[in-house]
Amino acid sequence: MRDFEEELRDAFERRPAPPGLKRRLMARRRGATQRQSSPLFAWRGLAASIVSVSLCILAALAVYGGYQERQAEEQRQSEAVRRQVLTALRITNHALNHMNQQLAAHHRTSQE
């Protein structure tokens, strides 16, 4: 544990900055400022923004188009199911009418 504490003290001990560090940092900062103020850098940023916005719009349109296609497919399927249910109800209604006719005829013959 003491070795660890000594390593920490050594790591946090103040040391003088290397010679020329301030000069190099200031030169790097001047270079970054010049790059940012150049028209080419501004044009690249604008172009990157336009490309990013265009990609976002295209992605949104693709997602929305897929959503609309799914909605249309679900609508077609629900219409097909509705037609099948109505057909089943017509068949059931026809069968029940036929059964009622047979029961009525049987009831008439049994009363005679």
NUTI-145524 format. One record per residue: residue in three letters; x, y, z of N, C-alpha, C in turn. Coordinates in Angstrom, 2 decimals, always signed. Example, Ala and Ser with C-alpha at 12.3 -4.5 7.8 and 13.67 -1.06 7.14 Angstrom:
+-----+---------+---------+---------+---------+---------+---------+---------+---------+---------+
!   r !     n_x !     n_y !     n_z !    ca_x !    ca_y !    ca_z !     c_x !     c_y !     c_z !
+-----+---------+---------+---------+---------+---------+---------+---------+---------+---------+
! ALA !  +13.19 !   -5.69 !   +7.80 !  +12.30 !   -4.50 !   +7.80 !  +13.20 !   -3.30 !   +7.80 !
! SER !  +12.85 !   -2.25 !   +7.08 !  +13.67 !   -1.06 !   +7.14 !  +12.90 !   +0.03 !   +7.87 !
+-----+---------+---------+---------+---------+---------+---------+---------+---------+---------+
END
This chain:
+-----+---------+---------+---------+---------+---------+---------+---------+---------+---------+
!   r !     n_x !     n_y !     n_z !    ca_x !    ca_y !    ca_z !     c_x !     c_y !     c_z !
+-----+---------+---------+---------+---------+---------+---------+---------+---------+---------+
! MET !   +0.83 !   -1.18 !   +0.00 !   +0.00 !   +0.00 !   +0.00 !   +0.88 !   +1.26 !   +0.00 !
! ARG !   +1.99 !   +1.18 !   +0.72 !   +2.89 !   +2.35 !   +0.78 !   +3.52 !   +2.62 !   -0.58 !
! ASP !   +3.83 !   +1.55 !   -1.32 !   +4.39 !   +1.74 !   -2.66 !   +3.40 !   +2.48 !   -3.55 !
! PHE !   +2.17 !   +2.11 !   -3.42 !   +1.12 !   +2.75 !   -4.22 !   +1.02 !   +4.23 !   -3.87 !
! GLU !   +1.04 !   +4.56 !   -2.59 !   +0.98 !   +5.95 !   -2.16 !   +2.18 !   +6.73 !   -2.66 !
! GLU !   +3.35 !   +6.12 !   -2.62 !   +4.56 !   +6.80 !   -3.12 !   +4.46 !   +7.04 !   -4.63 !
! GLU !   +3.91 !   +6.07 !   -5.35 !   +3.73 !   +6.24 !   -6.80 !   +2.77 !   +7.38 !   -7.08 !
! LEU !   +1.70 !   +7.47 !   -6.27 !   +0.76 !   +8.57 !   -6.45 !   +1.42 !   +9.92 !   -6.18 !
! ARG !   +2.19 !  +10.00 !   -5.11 !   +2.89 !  +11.26 !   -4.79 !   +3.82 !  +11.64 !   -5.94 !
! ASP !   +4.55 !  +10.66 !   -6.45 !   +5.47 !  +10.93 !   -7.56 !   +4.71 !  +11.41 !   -8.80 !
! ALA !   +3.55 !  +10.77 !   -9.04 !   +2.77 !  +11.13 !  -10.23 !   +2.21 !  +12.54 !  -10.12 !
! PHE !   +1.84 !  +12.98 !   -8.90 !   +1.24 !  +14.29 !   -8.73 !   +2.26 !  +15.38 !   -8.35 !
! GLU !   +3.51 !  +15.05 !   -8.31 !   +4.54 !  +16.02 !   -7.96 !   +4.66 !  +17.04 !   -9.08 !
! ARG !   +4.82 !  +18.31 !   -8.70 !   +4.94 !  +19.38 !   -9.70 !   +6.26 !  +19.27 !  -10.43 !
! ARG !   +6.16 !  +19.42 !  -11.74 !   +7.37 !  +19.41 !  -12.55 !   +7.29 !  +20.62 !  -13.49 !
! PRO !   +8.40 !  +21.20 !  -13.82 !   +8.35 !  +22.35 !  -14.74 !   +7.98 !  +21.88 !  -16.15 !
! ALA !   +7.31 !  +22.77 !  -16.87 !   +6.91 !  +22.45 !  -18.25 !   +8.15 !  +22.34 !  -19.13 !
! PRO !   +8.09 !  +21.49 !  -20.14 !   +9.24 !  +21.37 !  -21.05 !   +9.50 !  +22.70 !  -21.75 !
! PRO !  +10.75 !  +22.97 !  -22.08 !  +11.05 !  +24.23 !  -22.76 !  +10.37 !  +24.29 !  -24.12 !
! GLY !   +9.81 !  +25.44 !  -24.45 !   +9.17 !  +25.64 !  -25.75 !   +7.73 !  +25.16 !  -25.81 !
! LEU !   +7.17 !  +24.65 !  -24.72 !   +5.80 !  +24.14 !  -24.73 !   +4.80 !  +25.25 !  -25.03 !
! LYS !   +4.98 !  +26.39 !  -24.35 !   +4.05 !  +27.50 !  -24.55 !   +4.11 !  +27.97 !  -26.00 !
! ARG !   +5.31 !  +28.09 !  -26.55 !   +5.46 !  +28.53 !  -27.94 !   +4.76 !  +27.56 !  -28.90 !
! ARG !   +4.95 !  +26.25 !  -28.68 !   +4.31 !  +25.25 !  -29.56 !   +2.79 !  +25.30 !  -29.44 !
! LEU !   +2.28 !  +25.44 !  -28.22 !   +0.83 !  +25.51 !  -28.03 !   +0.23 !  +26.74 !  -28.69 !
! MET !   +0.91 !  +27.87 !  -28.55 !   +0.41 !  +29.10 !  -29.18 !   +0.45 !  +28.98 !  -30.70 !
! ALA !   +1.49 !  +28.35 !  -31.24 !   +1.57 !  +28.16 !  -32.69 !   +0.46 !  +27.24 !  -33.17 !
! ARG !   +0.20 !  +26.20 !  -32.43 !   -0.88 !  +25.27 !  -32.80 !   -2.23 !  +26.00 !  -32.75 !
! ARG !   -2.40 !  +26.85 !  -31.75 !   -3.66 !  +27.58 !  -31.63 !   -3.82 !  +28.56 !  -32.79 !
! ARG !   -2.76 !  +29.24 !  -33.18 !   -2.83 !  +30.15 !  -34.33 !   -3.18 !  +29.38 !  -35.60 !
! GLY !   -2.60 !  +28.20 !  -35.76 !   -2.91 !  +27.39 !  -36.94 !   -4.37 !  +26.96 !  -36.96 !
! ALA !   -4.91 !  +26.61 !  -35.80 !   -6.32 !  +26.20 !  -35.73 !   -7.22 !  +27.39 !  -36.04 !
! THR !   -6.86 !  +28.56 !  -35.55 !   -7.66 !  +29.76 !  -35.82 !   -7.63 !  +30.09 !  -37.30 !
! GLN !   -6.46 !  +29.98 !  -37.92 !   -6.36 !  +30.27 !  -39.36 !   -7.18 !  +29.27 !  -40.17 !
! ARG !   -7.15 !  +27.99 !  -39.78 !   -7.93 !  +26.99 !  -40.50 !   -9.42 !  +27.26 !  -40.37 !
! GLN !   -9.85 !  +27.69 !  -39.19 !  -11.28 !  +27.93 !  -38.98 !  -11.76 !  +29.15 !  -39.75 !
! SER !  -10.91 !  +30.14 !  -39.91 !  -11.34 !  +31.35 !  -40.58 !  -11.20 !  +31.27 !  -42.10 !
! SER !  -10.56 !  +30.25 !  -42.62 !  -10.40 !  +30.16 !  -44.07 !  -11.74 !  +29.79 !  -44.71 !
! PRO !  -12.02 !  +30.33 !  -45.91 !  -13.29 !  +30.03 !  -46.58 !  -13.45 !  +28.56 !  -46.92 !
! LEU !  -12.34 !  +27.88 !  -47.19 !  -12.42 !  +26.46 !  -47.52 !  -12.97 !  +25.67 !  -46.34 !
! PHE !  -12.50 !  +26.01 !  -45.12 !  -12.98 !  +25.31 !  -43.93 !  -14.48 !  +25.57 !  -43.74 !
! ALA !  -14.91 !  +26.81 !  -43.95 !  -16.34 !  +27.15 !  -43.81 !  -17.16 !  +26.39 !  -44.85 !
! TRP !  -16.66 !  +26.30 !  -46.07 !  -17.36 !  +25.60 !  -47.14 !  -17.49 !  +24.11 !  -46.81 !
! ARG !  -16.43 !  +23.52 !  -46.27 !  -16.47 !  +22.10 !  -45.90 !  -17.51 !  +21.86 !  -44.81 !
! GLY !  -17.54 !  +22.75 !  -43.83 !  -18.53 !  +22.61 !  -42.75 !  -19.95 !  +22.72 !  -43.29 !
! LEU !  -20.16 !  +23.67 !  -44.20 !  -21.48 !  +23.84 !  -44.79 !  -21.86 !  +22.62 !  -45.62 !
! ALA !  -20.92 !  +22.11 !  -46.40 !  -21.18 !  +20.93 !  -47.23 !  -21.48 !  +19.72 !  -46.35 !
! ALA !  -20.73 !  +19.56 !  -45.27 !  -20.96 !  +18.43 !  -44.37 !  -22.34 !  +18.55 !  -43.73 !
! SER !  -22.74 !  +19.77 !  -43.37 !  -24.06 !  +19.97 !  -42.77 !  -25.16 !  +19.64 !  -43.77 !
! ILE !  -24.99 !  +20.07 !  -45.00 !  -26.01 !  +19.80 !  -46.04 !  -26.12 !  +18.30 !  -46.28 !
! VAL !  -24.99 !  +17.63 !  -46.36 !  -25.01 !  +16.17 !  -46.57 !  -25.69 !  +15.48 !  -45.39 !
! SER !  -25.38 !  +15.91 !  -44.17 !  -25.98 !  +15.30 !  -42.98 !  -27.49 !  +15.49 !  -42.96 !
! VAL !  -27.94 !  +16.70 !  -43.25 !  -29.39 !  +16.98 !  -43.26 !  -30.06 !  +16.18 !  -44.36 !
! SER !  -29.41 !  +16.10 !  -45.53 !  -30.00 !  +15.33 !  -46.64 !  -30.14 !  +13.86 !  -46.28 !
! LEU !  -29.11 !  +13.31 !  -45.64 !  -29.18 !  +11.90 !  -45.23 !  -30.29 !  +11.68 !  -44.21 !
! CYS !  -30.43 !  +12.61 !  -43.28 !  -31.51 !  +12.49 !  -42.28 !  -32.88 !  +12.54 !  -42.95 !
! ILE !  -33.05 !  +13.43 !  -43.90 !  -34.33 !  +13.53 !  -44.61 !  -34.60 !  +12.26 !  -45.40 !
! LEU !  -33.59 !  +11.74 !  -46.09 !  -33.77 !  +10.50 !  -46.85 !  -34.13 !   +9.33 !  -45.93 !
! ALA !  -33.46 !   +9.26 !  -44.78 !  -33.77 !   +8.18 !  -43.83 !  -35.20 !   +8.32 !  -43.32 !
! ALA !  -35.62 !   +9.54 !  -43.02 !  -36.98 !   +9.75 !  -42.53 !  -38.00 !   +9.38 !  -43.60 !
! LEU !  -37.72 !   +9.75 !  -44.85 !  -38.64 !   +9.40 !  -45.94 !  -38.71 !   +7.89 !  -46.14 !
! ALA !  -37.57 !   +7.22 !  -46.02 !  -37.57 !   +5.76 !  -46.18 !  -38.38 !   +5.10 !  -45.07 !
! VAL !  -38.21 !   +5.59 !  -43.86 !  -38.96 !   +5.02 !  -42.74 !  -40.45 !   +5.29 !  -42.92 !
! TYR !  -40.80 !   +6.51 !  -43.33 !  -42.20 !   +6.86 !  -43.53 !  -42.81 !   +6.06 !  -44.68 !
! GLY !  -42.02 !   +5.88 !  -45.75 !  -42.52 !   +5.08 !  -46.89 !  -42.78 !   +3.64 !  -46.47 !
! GLY !  -41.88 !   +3.08 !  -45.68 !  -42.09 !   +1.71 !  -45.18 !  -43.31 !   +1.64 !  -44.29 !
! TYR !  -43.53 !   +2.68 !  -43.49 !  -44.70 !   +2.72 !  -42.62 !  -45.98 !   +2.75 !  -43.46 !
! GLN !  -45.98 !   +3.57 !  -44.50 !  -47.17 !   +3.66 !  -45.36 !  -47.43 !   +2.32 !  -46.06 !
! GLU !  -46.37 !   +1.67 !  -46.52 !  -46.55 !   +0.38 !  -47.18 !  -47.13 !   -0.64 !  -46.21 !
! ARG !  -46.64 !   -0.65 !  -44.97 !  -47.18 !   -1.58 !  -43.97 !  -48.64 !   -1.27 !  -43.68 !
! GLN !  -48.98 !   +0.02 !  -43.61 !  -50.36 !   +0.41 !  -43.35 !  -51.27 !   -0.05 !  -44.49 !
! ALA !  -50.81 !   +0.13 !  -45.73 !  -51.61 !   -0.27 !  -46.89 !  -51.79 !   -1.79 !  -46.90 !
! GLU !  -50.72 !   -2.54 !  -46.58 !  -50.81 !   -4.00 !  -46.55 !  -51.76 !   -4.46 !  -45.45 !
! GLU !  -51.69 !   -3.82 !  -44.29 !  -52.62 !   -4.17 !  -43.21 !  -54.05 !   -3.86 !  -43.61 !
! GLN !  -54.26 !   -2.77 !  -44.32 !  -55.61 !   -2.40 !  -44.79 !  -56.13 !   -3.46 !  -45.77 !
! ARG !  -55.26 !   -3.90 !  -46.69 !  -55.68 !   -4.94 !  -47.64 !  -56.03 !   -6.24 !  -46.92 !
! GLN !  -55.19 !   -6.59 !  -45.94 !  -55.46 !   -7.83 !  -45.19 !  -56.75 !   -7.72 !  -44.39 !
! SER !  -56.98 !   -6.58 !  -43.78 !  -58.21 !   -6.44 !  -42.99 !  -59.44 !   -6.48 !  -43.89 !
! GLU !  -59.35 !   -5.93 !  -45.09 !  -60.47 !   -6.01 !  -46.04 !  -60.73 !   -7.45 !  -46.46 !
! ALA !  -59.66 !   -8.21 !  -46.68 !  -59.82 !   -9.61 !  -47.06 !  -60.47 !  -10.39 !  -45.91 !
! VAL !  -60.04 !  -10.14 !  -44.69 !  -60.64 !  -10.82 !  -43.54 !  -62.10 !  -10.43 !  -43.41 !
! ARG !  -62.40 !   -9.14 !  -43.61 !  -63.80 !   -8.69 !  -43.52 !  -64.66 !   -9.40 !  -44.56 !
! ARG !  -64.17 !   -9.54 !  -45.79 !  -64.94 !  -10.25 !  -46.82 !  -65.15 !  -11.70 !  -46.43 !
! GLN !  -64.12 !  -12.34 !  -45.87 !  -64.25 !  -13.74 !  -45.46 !  -65.28 !  -13.89 !  -44.34 !
! VAL !  -65.27 !  -12.97 !  -43.38 !  -66.26 !  -13.03 !  -42.29 !  -67.66 !  -12.85 !  -42.84 !
! LEU !  -67.84 !  -11.88 !  -43.76 !  -69.17 !  -11.67 !  -44.33 !  -69.63 !  -12.89 !  -45.12 !
! THR !  -68.72 !  -13.52 !  -45.85 !  -69.07 !  -14.74 !  -46.58 !  -69.47 !  -15.85 !  -45.61 !
! ALA !  -68.72 !  -15.99 !  -44.53 !  -69.05 !  -17.02 !  -43.52 !  -70.41 !  -16.73 !  -42.90 !
! LEU !  -70.72 !  -15.47 !  -42.64 !  -72.03 !  -15.12 !  -42.07 !  -73.16 !  -15.40 !  -43.05 !
! ARG !  -72.93 !  -15.11 !  -44.35 !  -73.96 !  -15.43 !  -45.36 !  -74.22 !  -16.93 !  -45.42 !
! ILE !  -73.13 !  -17.72 !  -45.41 !  -73.28 !  -19.18 !  -45.45 !  -74.03 !  -19.66 !  -44.21 !
! THR !  -73.66 !  -19.12 !  -43.05 !  -74.33 !  -19.51 !  -41.81 !  -75.80 !  -19.12 !  -41.85 !
! ASN !  -76.09 !  -17.91 !  -42.34 !  -77.47 !  -17.45 !  -42.45 !  -78.27 !  -18.36 !  -43.39 !
! HIS !  -77.67 !  -18.73 !  -44.51 !  -78.35 !  -19.62 !  -45.46 !  -78.62 !  -20.99 !  -44.80 !
! ALA !  -77.62 !  -21.51 !  -44.09 !  -77.79 !  -22.81 !  -43.43 !  -78.86 !  -22.74 !  -42.35 !
! LEU !  -78.88 !  -21.65 !  -41.59 !  -79.91 !  -21.50 !  -40.54 !  -81.31 !  -21.35 !  -41.16 !
! ASN !  -81.43 !  -20.62 !  -42.25 !  -82.73 !  -20.49 !  -42.93 !  -83.20 !  -21.85 !  -43.44 !
! HIS !  -82.27 !  -22.60 !  -44.03 !  -82.62 !  -23.93 !  -44.52 !  -83.07 !  -24.83 !  -43.36 !
! MET !  -82.36 !  -24.77 !  -42.24 !  -82.71 !  -25.58 !  -41.07 !  -84.07 !  -25.16 !  -40.52 !
! ASN !  -84.32 !  -23.84 !  -40.49 !  -85.64 !  -23.37 !  -40.02 !  -86.76 !  -23.86 !  -40.92 !
! GLN !  -86.53 !  -23.86 !  -42.23 !  -87.54 !  -24.37 !  -43.16 !  -87.81 !  -25.85 !  -42.91 !
! GLN !  -86.73 !  -26.61 !  -42.71 !  -86.90 !  -28.04 !  -42.44 !  -87.64 !  -28.26 !  -41.12 !
! LEU !  -87.30 !  -27.49 !  -40.10 !  -87.99 !  -27.63 !  -38.81 !  -89.45 !  -27.23 !  -38.93 !
! ALA !  -89.71 !  -26.16 !  -39.68 !  -91.10 !  -25.74 !  -39.86 !  -91.89 !  -26.81 !  -40.61 !
! ALA !  -91.29 !  -27.40 !  -41.65 !  -91.97 !  -28.46 !  -42.40 !  -92.17 !  -29.66 !  -41.50 !
! HIS !  -91.23 !  -30.02 !  -40.70 !  -91.38 !  -31.15 !  -39.80 !  -92.46 !  -30.87 !  -38.76 !
! HIS !  -92.47 !  -29.65 !  -38.27 !  -93.48 !  -29.26 !  -37.28 !  -94.88 !  -29.31 !  -37.90 !
! ARG !  -95.03 !  -28.90 !  -39.15 !  -96.34 !  -28.95 !  -39.82 !  -96.80 !  -30.39 !  -40.02 !
! THR !  -95.87 !  -31.27 !  -40.41 !  -96.26 !  -32.66 !  -40.67 !  -96.54 !  -33.37 !  -39.36 !
! SER !  -95.89 !  -32.98 !  -38.29 !  -96.14 !  -33.67 !  -37.02 !  -97.45 !  -33.22 !  -36.41 !
! GLN !  -97.98 !  -32.07 !  -36.76 !  -99.25 !  -31.59 !  -36.22 ! -100.42 !  -32.20 !  -36.99 !
! GLU ! -100.23 !  -32.67 !  -38.14 ! -101.34 !  -33.23 !  -38.93 ! -101.68 !  -34.60 !  -38.51 !
+-----+---------+---------+---------+---------+---------+---------+---------+---------+---------+
END
